[in-house]
Structure formats: structure tokens, C-alpha cells
């Protein structure tokens, strides 16, 4: 779910940058918030040069559109309204207790099912969340306000970060649209003179260049502005002697060639890595417009998105990690498990999946509290991680359940590996003067060429763990799990798992 949301925001950032007018850009921003960030309504308040905000774009609610579209607010009055809000990173949250009747607003009906949400988490109809929209130079170009979160709750950290990411790109898009409209007005006033173009081109805060598309100038930078020189860390005379591919990262070079396919009048958005003059690698987002003429050329706007890429990578990492222990979570373990199944089929490499469930964890939580329980979970995670190789995977599925995926194991080693896991987990854990000890039930599923999918392997290991736990509760104290049974009786192509009494364990 988190990965899909990140990819969705990633895809639409290029689209909001291709609006032909400011109004079209603002409407694309509002639509993107409703379609991709999980809010039912969005209003983009555009800041006019004369110091007045206007609700120009509204998405998600016809009632809100009818009530607010075209409403204007003096900048000082609206800024004072924002100043009363709480800071949520780059966002501003104004709880309903501080609702300002002096600012015209649309108040939605309370959503169905809100009574089932705790008061401190519930989104109130008078709550307001704002995202300032800033140009690359930090100047304010508008304010985005959102309402009706899809789950009826105040937005969590992940949803707020998605909104911040979109707001950052929206501010750049509005600035670009302002620049385009300024160029259009200037061209009309000065009959599109070269002097007007040079003024706008060189004065743009966004990196811009003209790229030749014919003859000896094919892919050569024929004109660059100061912002691009600063972004790429090279002087103007150096850049105009280079071709497009000269500063593209080698790993992105072949993909970047695709942007030159297509005819005049087309607009292409792309993101690639570039190597600056000082050797640093940065990510750029570029919009290239091909202009018909003789010779043909392209005008390209370029912006540094290195920070955004780092944020996306961090969000992806956190979406695949358990926040308490730092281990892979249930979603993230699916990929290495699928890879182990493929290796078993194509290379006959046997792996083992160990399903670990803590036996006495509830006692720790009930008697010493959740903080002590968290200390136990962190200690168990660290111990399991210390037992595996860099190529193995340790994950927390939730609660007190962990899995360990070990590749390239032999059947004769399984009992020894289970013993190691049990001994590591059973060692005492000290927290705030308390000494705690938990046991673990371990079930094993062998990953061979009979395993069909990751779900089947997890279910088999889970069943094996419950056999161990059931035998332990029945008085059959087990020290070891044998992971190979009679293959003809294996369900779903998986080996049967049987318990071994201490006196009979091999």
C-alpha cells in the first residue's frame, strides 16, 4: 500500500508540471491530492502578485467548489490565519478549537463511522490542514488546503510526508507556470523579441537550456542559463561545448537517449542522474519541449530533485521495515522468499524458513508493561540477526512472531540451527533492573522445488510452529524439529514436519 502510494505521487509530479496555464496547473494539483494522497477535498489558494489569495482550483467536492471557488482573501489576513496553526513539518494544522469564523470556509458533514474513532485521532469537520506552496527560491506562491481524509482520522506521518512531497513539487510547478505565463505576456507585449526571451531565460530560477536537434548541433547544448550552470557545477563556456550525454550518469545514458525520440511540438518529462563538474552525482527532473524550426531545437527546464529522491528512498525503506526492531516486515520478506523458491527450482538450492513465536511474551507484557515487552522484542531481533549471514533474512511479522530465511542449508543442519535460535532467544534480557526470559517455538519449512509460492511456505512453517507449541503445552518438551518427513504425504508439495522427543532427536 505504501509503495503504491509513493509510486503514484512519483508518477503525477511530471504531469502537474505540464499545465499550459497557471489555472490548468492549479487544477492538476488539486486533482492529484484527491486522487493520490487520500483526501476527499482539496483547495489551491493562488497568491496573486498584488498580495491577494484566491481559491482558484477545487477538487473532490462540488459543494466546496460552489461555496469557495473565486473567494479572495487579503494576504495579511490569510497569513495570520496560518500563523495560528500548529507546525507539522512543512504543513500547518489548525484544530477545530481554533476555527476562525472570519475566514470563509466550507464545513463538510461529519463522516459516517466517525464515532468508532478515538477522539484524539478523529478528524473534525472544522479541522483544517494546509500545505504552503513555495517556488524554488523559497517565496510563497500559494497555499494548498485539504479536508476529508479517507479514513476519517487525522493524517499520520506517512500521509503527511506524501502531502509534503506533492506540495514541494506543486510549488515548483506553479512557479514554472508563472514563468511560462510571464514569458507569454512578455512576448505579446514585445512581439516575442529575442531580448524578452533572453531576459526570461537568463533570469529564470530554474535551470534552462536549448538543445540542438539537427546536424552538427545534434544533442549539443547551444544555450544555457546561470541557474543551470550552478546546478551542474560548470561554467557557461564549458556547458555549451558539451553534448547532452556528456554529463549524464553512465548507468542512465541509454535510457536518456529515449527523450530525443518524437517530433516537434511534443513535451517529454524525464528523470536521470547527472554528474556535476565536481564529480558529485545528482538527480534532475527535466521537461523538454521540442520546437519546430530550421534548425529544430528543444527548450528544457531542469530542476534538482536529489532531496526528493532521498526522501522517496527513505519512505520506501521505512515502508518495508518494522519500526520497532528495524527488521524487514511482512511485506518485505515476500521478495527474498520468492527468490529462494526460484533458486530451488532453477538451481536446486535448498533454503529453510524458520517461524519463531515467543511463548512467554504475554506474561512479560502483562506483568512488566509494554515498554519491557518492546525491550524483549528488540533484544530477540538483534540476537536473531546476529545468527545469520548477510545473504539471509530476518523479519518481524507482527506481535511476537519472527521468521528467519536461510539459504543454501543442508537437511542435517536444521536441528543445529533450531537449537541455536532457541538458545539465543532464551538468554536473559535485562531492562531497568528487571531480568526477563522468554522461550520460543520454532517451526521449519524446507524450501525445495516442490514449494509453489511464498504463502504456502509461510503457512507450512506456521503450522509446524503450532505443532511444536502444542506439543510443548501437552508436556512433550521438544528440543529439535526435524524438517523432512515422508514426502508422499506432504501437503501442497511441502515436506511434513514432525516433533522429536529429546531422547529420540537425531
N, C-alpha and C positions, 0 to 999 in steps of 0.2 A: 504494500500500500504506500509506504513512504517512498520507495524507489520510483513508483509510478508517478507520484506527485512531483518529485524532483525532475523527472524526465519531462513531465507535462509543462512545468514552468520553463524549463530549458528550451523546449520547442517554441513556445509562444513569444520569447523575448525577441526573436528575429522578426516575427510578424508585426509586433507593435511598432517596430522601427520603420515600417514601410508605408505608413499612412501618408497620403499625398497632401493632407492639410492638418492643421492643429486639431480641428474638431474630429476628423476621422481618427487621428491618433488617440485622442482622449476617449472616444467611444471604444476603440480596441482595448484600451487599458481597462476600462470598466467591465467590458465583456470578459476579459481574461481573468479578472478577480473572481467573478461569479462562476465561470466555467472550470477554473483550475485550482482555486485556493480554498474552496469550501465555505464561501459566504453567499447568502441569498440575495444580498443587495450591495451595490457599490455606487458611490457618487464621486466624480472627479471635479473638484473645485479649481478652476483655472485662475491663476493670478495674472491679471492684465497689467500692462506696463504702467497704467495710471494709478495703480495701487488699490484695485478692487478685485475681490474674488467673485467668480461666477460659477454656479453649478451648470457646467456645460454638457457633461455626459453622465447618464444614469442607466444602470443595468440591473435586471433581476426583479424589479417591482414596478408595475405600471402606476400604482398608487403613488409611490415615491416620485416617479417621473412627473406625474400630473401636478404634484404639490411643490416640487423643488426645482424643476428644470427652468433655468433662466434666472433663478433667485440670485441677487448680488449682495455682497457683504463688504463694508469698508475693511480694508486690510488690518487696521489697528484694532478694530472690534473683534475680528475673527482670530487674530493672533493672541489677543487677551484671553479668548475662549480656550485656545490651545494651551496657553501658559498655565491654566488651572488643572491641566490633566497630569496624570502620573506618567513617568517615563518608563516605557517597556522597550529598552534598547533604543532603536531608531523610531519606534512607534510611540503614540500618545494615547493613553486610555483614560477616559472620563467616566467614572462610575455614575450610576443614576442619582446618587445622593447629591452630586454636584451639577445636576442638569441645569442648563442656562435657558430660561424661557425667553431671553432677549434675542437668541439666535433662532431663526426659523428652522424647524426641523420636521422630519417625518417620523411618526411614532408607530411602529408596527404592533400588531396584536401579539399577545404572549403566545408562544408556540405550544402546540399540544404536547403533553408528556413532560412539561417542564417541572411539574410537581414531584417527579421522581428523581430530580437532580438536587444535590445538596445546595443550600442557599449560597454558600461561598463560591460555588462553581457555576451557578446558573447565570445565564445571560439575561439581563433585564431589558425590557423594551426601551428604557431610557438610557441604557449604557451606550457609549459611543467610543469607537476605536478609529484613530486617524494615523495616516502614514504621510509625513511630509515628502514632497517630490522635489528633488534638487537637481540642478544642472551639474555638469562635471566640475565647474568652478565653485560649487557649494551654494550658489544662490538659489533661493526658493522659486519654483515655477508653478507650484500648485499644491493642493492637499487632497489626498485620497481618504474618503471615509467609508467604512464598511459596516454592515449590520447583518443580522440573522445568520450567525454561524450554524452550519448544517446540523451539528449535534446538540444545539441548544445550550452549549457550555461556553464559558469564557475561553478564548483560544489558548491552547497550550503552547509550549516553547517551539515545537516543530512547525505548527501552523503559522506562528508569528514570524519565524525565520523565513518561511516561504513568502509571506506577505512583504517582508523587508527586501528579499531578493527581487521580487517583482517591482516594488516601489523604486528601488535603485535603478532598474532598467527603464521604468516608466519615466523617471526624471530625465534620463539621457534622451529618451525618445521624444519627449516634449521639447527639450532644448533643440534637438535636431529638426523637429517640425517647425519651431520658431525660426531657426536658421533658414530653412527652406522657404518659409513664407516671407522672411525678411529679404532673401535673395529675389524672390518673385516680385515683391513690391519695388525693390530697388531696380530690378531690370525694367519693370514697367515705367518707372519714373525716369530712368536714364537710358531707355531704349536698349536695355541689355548690353550696355557698353562694357568693354573689356576692363575699364577702370573700376566699375561697380563689382564685377566678378572677382577681380584681384583683391579688392577690399574685403569682400565677404570670405573669400577663400583663405587669404592670409590671416584674417582676424578670427577665424573660427577657433573655438576652444577645443574642438575635436580634430584629430589628425585627419588630413585630407591629402589626396594625391590624384594626379591624372596619369593614366597608364596607356601607353600606345598599344594599338591593336593591329597594326599593319606594317609591312615592310621591315626595315631595319629597326624600327621602334617597337616591334612586337614584344609585349610584356615589359618594356622599359618604363621606368618612372620618368616622365617628361616634365612634371611639375610637382613640387611638394610644398606644404605649408610649415610654419615653425612648430606647430603642435606635433606634427608627425616626426619632425627632426628630433624633438625632445623625447617622444615616445620610443623611437627606435635607437636613440643614442648615437646619431650620426649627423654630420653637417649636411647642409643642403647640397653642396657640390659633390659630396660622396654619394648621396642617395640618387641624384639624377644621373649618375654614371652606372647605376645598378639596375638589374632586372628583377622582376617580382620574385623569382625563385631564389635570388641570392641571399635573402635574409630569412627565408622560410626554414624551419627546423627540418633536418633531413627526413625524419620519420613522417612528416606531414606533406612532403613535397609532392608525391604522386597524387594525393587527394586534392591538393590545392590547384592542380592543373585543370580540374573539372570546372572551375569557376570561369574559365575563358571559353567554355562551350556555349553556343547560343548566339542569337542575332541581336541587332540593335533594338533598343527600347526595353530590353529585359533588365530585371533587377535581381541580383543574386546576393544572398546572405551566406556568410561562411565564418567559421571559427577555426583558427590554426595557431600553432605555436611559432613564434619568431625568435630569432637570435639577435639581441641588441649588439651595438658596437662594442660594449664592454664584455660580451660573452654571456650575459645573463639571458635565460630563456623566459619569455613572457607569452601569455595567451592574448590574442587580439580577436575582436569581433569586427567584421568589415561588411559594409553594404556597398556593392559595386553596381553602378548604373552605366550601361553601355549606350553611348551617344552616337547616332548616325552622323556621318560626315566624311570628308575626304581630307586627311585620313581619319579613320574611325578611332575613337579613344574611349576610355572609361573613367568616370569620376568615382572615387572610392572614399568613403568615410570610415575611419579606423578608430577604435577605442580599446583601451587596455582593460581586459576582463580577468586579469590574473587573480585578483582578490575574489571575484565571483566564483572562479573555478576552484579556488582553495576552499571556499565556503561550501560549494556543492560536494567536493570530495569529503569534507568533514561531515556533512549531513549524511552522505552515503555510508561513511564509516559508522556513524552513530546509529543509523537505521539498521545496521547489521550486527550491532554489539549489545550485549546485556549491560545496562547502565551501572549495575551494582558491582559486578565482578570483572567487567571488561572482556569477558569471553564472547565468542560467537553466540548469536541467539538462534532460536529455532529456524527462522527463515534462512540465516546464513549457512547453517550446516547442510542444507539441501544440496548445494553445489558440490562440495567435496565428496559427499556421499554418492551423488550421481557419477562423479568422476571415478570413484572406487569401483562402482558397478561396471562402468565402461572398461576399466582396466582388467577387471575379472573376465569380461567377455572377449576382449581383443588380445590381451597379453597373458591371460591365465594367472594374474597376480591376485593372491588371496588377501583380503583385509578382514578386520574384525571390528564390530560395533559393540561397545560395552555400554549398557544402560545402567546408570547408577542412581539409586534412590536412597536418601538418608533415612534411617529407621527411627532415630530418636530425636529428630529435629523439632517436632511439635512440642516435646517436653521442654526443650530449651526456650522456645518462643513463649510458651505458656508460663514458665516459672521465672525466667530471667528477662523477658521482654524482647521486642523485635530488634533492638539495637544489638543485643547479644546474638540473636539469630543471624543478623546480617554479618557479624564478625565471623561466625562459623562458616557461612556460605562463601565469604571472601577467602578464608583460610583453605577450605576444600578446593576452591577454584585454583588457587596458587599451587596447592600440592599436586592436583591432577595435571596441571600444566607442566610442572617440573618433571613429571614422569615420561613425557612423550618427546618424540623427535620433532624438529622444525616442520617436517612434512606431514605430521599428524594433526588432528583437530580435536580440541576440547570445546564443548558448548554447554551452555545452561539453557535447558528447555523452558524453565519456569519453576517457581517454587523451590523445592529441594531436589529437583531432577536434573541430572547432568548426563551427557553422553561423551564418550571418548572413541574416536575413529582412528584406528591404527592400520596402516598399510603394510603389505608385504610381511605377513606374520605366518608362522607355522602352527599347525594344529597342536603340536606338543608344547608350545609355549603359552597356550591360552590359560592354563591353570596357574602358571607362574605369574602371568600378567594380572590375573584377577587377584591373586594373593598380594601383589604389590599395591594395587588400587585399594584393597581393604586395609592393609597396614597403614598406608599413607593417610587415609581418611580417619581411621580410628585413633590416630595420635591425638593427645590432648590439645585443646585450644584454650589459650589464656586471654581473658578480656576483662579489664578493670578489676583485677584481683580474683575473678572467678575462673575456675578450671572446668572446662566443658569437654565432653567426649560424646561423639555420635558414632554409630555403626552405619554400614552401607550394605545394601543388597545389590548385587551386580548380576545382570543378565547379559548373555552374549549371543550375537547373531553373526554367523560367518558370511562374509560377502564373497560368494563364488559365482560361477557363470549361470547358476540356477536362479539367482535373485533378479526379479523383474524390475523393481523400482525402489526408490528411497523410502516410500511409505511402507512397503512390505518389510523392508529391513528394520525400520524403527518399530513396527508393530511386533515383529518376531523378538527383537531384543527386549521390548517392554513386557511381552508375555513371559519370557524367560526370567526377567527380574521378579515378576509376581510369583513365579514358581519358587524362586529362592526365598522370597519374603514369606510366602505361605508356609513353606517347609520350616522356616525358622520359627514362625509363630506356633507351629504344631509341635515343636520340640525337636525337629530334625535339623540340628545345627549343622550347617554346611560350611565348608572351608573353600570349596572349589566348585566351579561349574565346568562340566565337560560339554563342549560346543558341537561335537559330532555325534549324532545318534544313527538310527537306521535310516538310510536315505530313502528306501521305498516308502516309508511312512511320513516323509517330510511334507508338511502342508505348504502349498504355494511354492514348491520347489526349494524351500529352506530346510536346512538340517534340523532335526528335532533336538531339543535341549533337555538334558536330564540332570537331576540333582545327584550328587555323590556324597554319601556319608563320610565323615572323616576317616573311618577305618578302611573304607574301600576306595577313597580317592586315589587316582593314579598320579 
